[in-house]
Amino acid sequence: MADLAAPDTAPDTAADAAVDPANWTCPAPLRDQPVVVMGHGGGGALSAELIEQVFAPAYGNPTLAALTDSAVCELGGARLAFSTDSYVVRPLFFPGGSLGDLAVNGTVNDLAMSGARPAFLSTAFVLEEGVELAVVERIARAVGAAAEAAGVLVATGDTKVVESGHGDGVYVTTAGIGLVPDGVDIRPQRARPGDAIIVSGPIGLHGVAVMSVREGLEFGVGITSDTAPLAGLVAAMLEVTKDIHVLRDPTRGGLGASLNEIARASGTGVRLRDRAVPVPEEVANACGFLGLDPLYVANEGRLVAFVPPEHAEAVLAAMRAHPQGTGAALIGECVADHPGMVVVATGLGGTRVVDLPLGEQLPRIC
Amino acid sequence: MADLAAPDTAPDTAADAAVDPANWTCPAPLRDQPVVVMGHGGGGALSAELIEQVFAPAYGNPTLAALTDSAVCELGGARLAFSTDSYVVRPLFFPGGSLGDLAVNGTVNDLAMSGARPAFLSTAFVLEEGVELAVVERIARAVGAAAEAAGVLVATGDTKVVESGHGDGVYVTTAGIGLVPDGVDIRPQRARPGDAIIVSGPIGLHGVAVMSVREGLEFGVGITSDTAPLAGLVAAMLEVTKDIHVLRDPTRGGLGASLNEIARASGTGVRLRDRAVPVPEEVANACGFLGLDPLYVANEGRLVAFVPPEHAEAVLAAMRAHPQGTGAALIGECVADHPGMVVVATGLGGTRVVDLPLGEQLPRIC
């Protein structure tokens, strides 16, 4: 679990008590741990370490240190966005969606975050022997419906089966290709001091919806996942101006992780206004109950945008006029102070630092 | 296991004995079974049924009934090949290669089978909690080395972690994009009576190499997997003529499955010459020992080509001059007789039918 790796966790479990103190090393950020922990898949600091220390050197490709969202590749004269994600959400079906919706919307949104118009998807299923074909069909139908809603074609696919006990029903990996319009250059490095920071709607709904039905965590709340395709919203924003600097969909690790990544990639600071961040009351209540911070809860149908201040008002208006952006809000600004750091101005007049989370608060959220 | 679905298996297990005879239906081809069996991932008749009966209707895309190898998509004026595969091979390392090599070469080869020059790959890892980071690193390094050897760039990626007991160490899903040269149109539907059928080298090596180290099946043979990228070989063949009709890499289900799929897609027949098919002695011996047919054993560095007869000799010569084609052989021809059917002329003067296998002879071979 991700919290095995939490730096402020006291060693109070039986397993911890059995550790030989003479050979004990700090378990966080797990650089000396020889095994994979849940946090390596959480989209936070441990995920970043895995990329920087394992994948980027192995692939001999330092640009992969930015192995997030989509890559922009030139091929045959076209500027393509290319992205992939595996989806291992548990349970497979949750209020407002399913693994199939996530697998489409997540990859469509990764493409959209580089300004691309998503065009083609692939789906690769890893099925566990013994899973009901009706479950596979229900997920496949969700994929088909979500692809149609997002305006993309599932062009190719694969299916593998693993023995019972070596999977978890259904894992789906999607990859996607989209076309980046001329003149569009959207990436975390382009954040500039002065940029307005806009979020497209209330945060935390996906994470709380999944948690609400997670085994052992049932706490009936009447909220549903925000899973949705965002390419149409992005197209509407680009009609206002092509000079949008950064787009990001705050999935694993939530808004907190996304803003930290942008601050680090661009060498700027982020300053949020606490009360401007739209947190639905049910999300706030659930987070209070579970001891979670809404800033770190996953979203699957929201984006955060860094927009030059002269365009901020018009972009915000265009977002609010789009079905996926009715709840859009200006939540802060990009600053030259404290580069690489995200701070929140609290309602009491103070500030607090929002650090990059080590892992996901609850794993397998997407 | 795939053999649960074998049509000629007598109901002789305890589980079978417990079936109520009044409600019993034939377990093959499993249309009435409500659950996923290993054979659904085997690349044979059960895989085809899953695509035709579940995925194609769910995606509302009848062209997906041809959900194999790579799709050719038009985007931004470019003709792109796009492909994906999940890799779940067990064990992760085997004589001659690893999961990492397969994950690159398999997708590179799927792109090459439409004549494309592979350019970009994505990798998505699903890691099991507790797997050693050294294992992940070893696989990542194999991915990096194989990508360099194949001349492709790993452009984007993802990592998820699932709880211990819900995975099998490492699963990797790759997707790839390549550019299809002008004037090239390679697909199973283009097979024509008279086409020469050429295989690029000895068959069965990958499957036997993996089986040789599979738990419980150790039988020390000195052979290694044929895993290799084939895009260079295809480029050399296309230099002879762009009018190559069909290319296929006979992976899951082996040469037998690939030829059946081509015969069915094109409405032609395939006639092989038994003794012309290059089966290494060690593969023949291992298959005899295990009761397998080499025609159904997986390959990961071989292709089969359907070539107009006037170009056959020159294409064969070009293949033999390429490092990946030194063992190329003319193994038969495409005929107008028995459309959709593959037959082998035996050394004794008779013929036998090579049917589409139901599933993989041994699962999790790639």
Interface residues (C-beta under 8 A of the other chain):
Chain A: Q33 P34 V35 V36 V37 M38 G39 H40 G41 G42 S47 L50 I51 V54 F55 A58 Y59 G60 N61 L64 L67 S70 A71 C73 L75 G76 G77 A78 R79 L80 F82 S83 T84 D85 S86 Y87 V88 A119 F120 S122 T123 A124 F125 V126 L127 E128 E129 G130 V131 E132 L133 A134 V136 E137 A140 R141 V143 G144 A147 E148 L153 V154 A155 T156 G157 D158 T159 K160 V161 V162 E163 G165 H166 G167 D168 Y171 T173 A175 I177 L179 P363 R364
Chain B: Q33 P34 V35 V36 V37 M38 G39 H40 G41 G42 S47 L50 I51 V54 F55 A58 Y59 G60 N61 L64 L67 S70 A71 C73 L75 G76 G77 A78 R79 L80 F82 S83 T84 D85 S86 Y87 V88 A119 F120 S122 T123 A124 F125 V126 L127 E128 E129 G130 V131 E132 L133 A134 V136 E137 A140 R141 V143 G144 A147 E148 L153 V154 A155 T156 G157 D158 T159 K160 V161 V162 E163 G165 H166 G167 D168 Y171 T173 A175 I177 L179 P363 R364
